[in-house]
Amino acid sequence: MNILGISAYYHDSAACLVQDGRIVAAAQEERFSRRKHDSSFPHHAVRYCLAEGGAVGDGIDAVVFYDKPLTKFGRILKTYYAVAPRGSRSFLMAIPLWLREKLWISASIEQSLQAAGVGKTHRLYFCEHHESHAASAFFASPFESAAILVLDGVGEWATASLGRGRGNYLDLHDELHFPHSLGLLYSAFTYFTGFRVNSGEYKLMGLAPYGRARYVDTIKEHLIDIREDGSFRLNMDYFGYLDGLTMTNARFADLFGGPPRPPESPLTRREMDLARSVQVVTEEIVLKQAIHAHEVTGERYLCLAGGVA
């Protein structure tokens, strides 16, 4: 059986070909297009995977997309209704793209697949975002069974998932939901320190060793309530991504002594210390969640996945 996996339309589009349960080819579109974080349909990556696997377009049995767009659209609607009339600007900016393209994504995927050389003999499936992350870690691991921890910005609703993999099965049974997200907390500091969200998080992590963790107590006191099992809640009074156009707001800026660093401007001690502080908090949460995963599942091994991992 030939199964083609597709990730597209958000960031870092990619394709993967699985033949009889074995990964035979995988590639990101940016490697061919030379556009960093290319989000377009991965035509080149699909063609590469077919060539590497010796598969013809009509020989693909199933195509699996990495998330469920309609469920994500439901989150956007529910989030807006929960905060309305705040957030109207971001809502009005997002909705036209959904109405014009994303709600009809099945047809768009099929057209793009045909353009990439994949025939119509396959079935098209949509997988939950965190299931995709979990599968990428567990099924590629050497473990017959393991605990699974998925941490990222947000999938459809889930921002953190805990479960177990065993054989050919995944069971994700505990979740944290949007807007409470460790990935979005980290991205908020990425934005505030002048880096690009969904791109510059690695720069924030790289900056952390140069700073001092002098904002850890401030973060814990004002921004996040961390529990012993690693679950948490964010104080949304300090964030802008729920009802605005930026990751943080004026209250966040007041808490850390001024506005966000303008992109490409010189780095200061503040940015270094902010990076170190949020890194310390992030690692504390991940460690607590990993310990909790072991306690809940009893598994010896752990598979980590998602943007935070």
Number of C-alpha atoms within 10 A of each C-alpha: 11 21 21 24 22 23 22 20 13 12 15 21 21 26 26 22 27 19 16 10 12 13 17 15 19 21 18 22 27 20 15 14 15 9 12 13 18 21 18 18 23 27 20 19 26 28 20 21 21 26 13 13 17 11 16 14 20 13 17 22 17 17 22 19 21 21 22 15 22 16 14 17 16 13 16 18 13 12 17 18 14 13 12 12 11 14 19 16 12 16 20 10 11 12 15 11 11 15 10 10 13 17 14 13 15 16 12 13 17 17 14 15 21 14 12 19 15 23 17 17 12 19 11 16 14 17 14 19 22 28 19 21 23 29 18 15 20 27 21 12 13 9 16 12 21 24 28 28 28 26 27 21 22 23 25 20 21 22 24 27 25 24 21 24 23 14 11 11 11 19 15 17 9 12 18 19 15 21 21 22 23 28 21 23 21 23 24 25 23 27 23 27 25 19 22 16 16 18 14 16 22 12 14 25 16 14 18 21 15 12 17 17 18 14 20 17 12 13 17 14 12 15 19 19 14 17 12 11 16 17 19 16 17 20 14 17 14 19 23 18 17 21 21 16 15 14 21 24 20 14 14 21 15 11 15 16 9 13 16 20 17 13 13 8 9 9 14 11 11 18 24 21 21 26 29 25 23 25 22 16 20 16 12 14 20 20 13 16 22 21 15 17 25 16 12 13 16 12 15 10 15 23 24 20 23 23 15 19 12
